[in-house]
């Protein structure tokens, strides 16, 4: 653990919880999937999100995130790619709202698709990279063990985020059976798709430099 004390780790975990409880792209997307498709696709998306956050965390530890944060061109390209992908997910959700779904999808089919979408969404989310660059360094202690400390804190952040995301899926998934009726499922799916589109628009302007 190096120079990271329990006090520092607790403070970082608390900051991570507060950040993850703030509505954003992950929360809207996971709620949409769990409420309209069921818990298993939602949890598959959670796994994809977790892997995406882990990849960005490792990249931050190796200095890639710092380069993206310092380059306006790289930041803007990644940001708009993420916004475009979120809008596409919203459109796809709107178009498919109310279609017959299977809660327990066969391994390797729809669950893999949602895992892949969750992964791509976070790889194209520059705010994840900026979190590792702007927030995480505040909690670093040892100048001679930065890589190790970044990896430890990144692991804590991914753990906190994954726990909260899984809670969102379980809560939204409970509503899935209530919306078994096609008409209600269509209204829910389109409402959540619209919410996801609004989040994407908010994300576009909120993260503008």
Secondary structure as the mmCIF struct_conf table of DSSP 4:
data_model
#
loop_
_struct_conf.conf_type_id
_struct_conf.id
_struct_conf.beg_label_comp_id
_struct_conf.beg_label_asym_id
_struct_conf.beg_label_seq_id
_struct_conf.end_label_comp_id
_struct_conf.end_label_asym_id
_struct_conf.end_label_seq_id
TURN_TY1_P TURN_TY1_P1 UNK A 2 UNK A 3
HELX_RH_AL_P HELX_RH_AL_P1 UNK A 6 UNK A 20
TURN_TY1_P TURN_TY1_P2 UNK A 21 UNK A 21
BEND BEND1 UNK A 22 UNK A 22
HELX_RH_AL_P HELX_RH_AL_P2 UNK A 25 UNK A 37
HELX_RH_AL_P HELX_RH_AL_P3 UNK A 39 UNK A 61
TURN_TY1_P TURN_TY1_P3 UNK A 62 UNK A 63
HELX_RH_AL_P HELX_RH_AL_P4 UNK A 64 UNK A 70
HELX_RH_AL_P HELX_RH_AL_P5 UNK A 72 UNK A 96
TURN_TY1_P TURN_TY1_P4 UNK A 97 UNK A 98
BEND BEND2 UNK A 103 UNK A 104
HELX_LH_PP_P HELX_LH_PP_P1 UNK A 105 UNK A 106
TURN_TY1_P TURN_TY1_P5 UNK A 107 UNK A 109
HELX_RH_AL_P HELX_RH_AL_P6 UNK A 110 UNK A 123
TURN_TY1_P TURN_TY1_P6 UNK A 124 UNK A 124
HELX_RH_AL_P HELX_RH_AL_P7 UNK A 126 UNK A 130
HELX_RH_PI_P HELX_RH_PI_P1 UNK A 131 UNK A 135
HELX_RH_3T_P HELX_RH_3T_P1 UNK A 136 UNK A 139
TURN_TY1_P TURN_TY1_P7 UNK A 143 UNK A 144
HELX_RH_AL_P HELX_RH_AL_P8 UNK A 146 UNK A 174
TURN_TY1_P TURN_TY1_P8 UNK A 175 UNK A 179
BEND BEND3 UNK A 181 UNK A 181
HELX_RH_AL_P HELX_RH_AL_P9 UNK A 182 UNK A 206
TURN_TY1_P TURN_TY1_P9 UNK A 207 UNK A 207
#
